[in-house]
Structure formats: C-alpha cells, structure tokens
Amino acid sequence: MIILSQNITSISELKKNPSAVKSNVDTCVMSHNKPAYYTVSPLRYAQLLRAEKELNDIASKRGE
C-alpha cells in the first residue's frame, strides 16, 4: 500500500475535528488502516485537472 501524502488522519479524527484538516494541505484520510480518500487543496486540484487534460490531449493525438 502506498500513501500519496505526508499528512494523514483517520475518519474518526476528522469527524471529531474537521477543521484539523487544513484546506491548503493534501491529506490522506484513513479508514481501518487503509486510505479511504484524499483531500487536496484547490491549487493541487487545478494542477491535477491540467495534467488530466494534457494526458487526454496526448492520447487523442495518438489515436488519430
């Protein structure tokens, strides 16, 4: 199992204190010692969307 974030919290901790997850920090939320989901900052989300678009563009050019 690979965790793709340096910041980790559990769902239990998140429920107790949702503001503990900072909005500008990527965080892995764990459930039963496994990654359940990730929270990402708006900046990181925009970067991921740009990367997805670039990969889709490359893939569509190869399919031509």
C-alpha positions as a LaTeX table, in Angstrom:
\begin{tabular}{lrrr}
\hline
Residue & $x$ (\AA) & $y$ (\AA) & $z$ (\AA) \\
\hline
Met1 & 0.00 & 0.00 & 0.00 \\
Ile2 & 1.33 & 3.39 & $-0.99$ \\
Ile3 & 0.16 & 6.56 & 0.74 \\
Leu4 & 0.47 & 9.57 & $-1.53$ \\
Ser5 & 0.53 & 12.26 & 1.15 \\
Gln6 & 2.74 & 13.26 & 4.03 \\
Asn7 & $-0.31$ & 14.34 & 6.03 \\
Ile8 & $-2.51$ & 11.56 & 7.37 \\
Thr9 & $-5.61$ & 11.48 & 9.54 \\
Ser10 & $-8.32$ & 8.98 & 10.37 \\
Ile11 & $-12.00$ & 9.33 & 9.62 \\
Ser12 & $-12.64$ & 9.26 & 13.38 \\
Glu13 & $-10.31$ & 12.20 & 13.97 \\
Leu14 & $-11.79$ & 14.05 & 11.02 \\
Lys15 & $-15.30$ & 13.63 & 12.46 \\
Lys16 & $-14.13$ & 14.88 & 15.87 \\
Asn17 & $-12.32$ & 17.91 & 14.48 \\
Pro18 & $-12.97$ & 18.64 & 10.79 \\
Ser19 & $-11.05$ & 21.90 & 10.94 \\
Ala20 & $-7.88$ & 19.95 & 11.75 \\
Val21 & $-7.56$ & 19.18 & 8.04 \\
Lys22 & $-6.15$ & 22.35 & 6.59 \\
Ser23 & $-7.68$ & 23.39 & 3.30 \\
Asn24 & $-4.31$ & 24.16 & 1.72 \\
Val25 & $-2.67$ & 20.82 & 2.58 \\
Asp26 & $-3.14$ & 17.49 & 0.80 \\
Thr27 & $-4.23$ & 14.87 & 3.34 \\
Cys28 & $-4.82$ & 11.13 & 3.23 \\
Val29 & $-7.88$ & 10.09 & 5.24 \\
Met30 & $-7.59$ & 6.54 & 6.54 \\
Ser31 & $-10.31$ & 4.04 & 7.35 \\
His32 & $-9.41$ & 0.75 & 9.03 \\
Asn33 & $-5.71$ & 1.44 & 8.35 \\
Lys34 & $-6.28$ & 1.85 & 4.61 \\
Pro35 & $-6.52$ & 5.02 & 2.53 \\
Ala36 & $-10.20$ & 5.89 & 2.12 \\
Tyr37 & $-9.78$ & 9.15 & 0.25 \\
Tyr38 & $-7.60$ & 12.21 & $-0.16$ \\
Thr39 & $-8.37$ & 15.84 & 0.39 \\
Val40 & $-6.49$ & 18.21 & $-1.90$ \\
Ser41 & $-6.04$ & 21.95 & $-1.98$ \\
Pro42 & $-7.74$ & 23.97 & $-4.72$ \\
Leu43 & $-4.31$ & 24.66 & $-6.26$ \\
Arg44 & $-3.43$ & 20.95 & $-6.34$ \\
Tyr45 & $-6.87$ & 20.12 & $-7.78$ \\
Ala46 & $-6.31$ & 22.62 & $-10.60$ \\
Gln47 & $-2.89$ & 21.05 & $-11.28$ \\
Leu48 & $-4.45$ & 17.58 & $-11.45$ \\
Leu49 & $-7.14$ & 18.79 & $-13.86$ \\
Arg50 & $-4.49$ & 20.37 & $-16.13$ \\
Ala51 & $-2.44$ & 17.16 & $-16.08$ \\
Glu52 & $-5.54$ & 15.13 & $-16.95$ \\
Lys53 & $-6.31$ & 17.43 & $-19.89$ \\
Glu54 & $-2.74$ & 17.19 & $-21.16$ \\
Leu55 & $-2.80$ & 13.39 & $-20.96$ \\
Asn56 & $-6.15$ & 13.26 & $-22.75$ \\
Asp57 & $-4.78$ & 15.54 & $-25.47$ \\
Ile58 & $-1.73$ & 13.28 & $-25.92$ \\
Ala59 & $-3.92$ & 10.17 & $-26.02$ \\
Ser60 & $-6.30$ & 11.66 & $-28.58$ \\
Lys61 & $-3.38$ & 12.71 & $-30.83$ \\
Arg62 & $-2.02$ & 9.18 & $-30.75$ \\
Gly63 & $-5.40$ & 7.84 & $-31.75$ \\
Glu64 & $-5.52$ & 9.97 & $-34.91$ \\
\hline
\end{tabular}
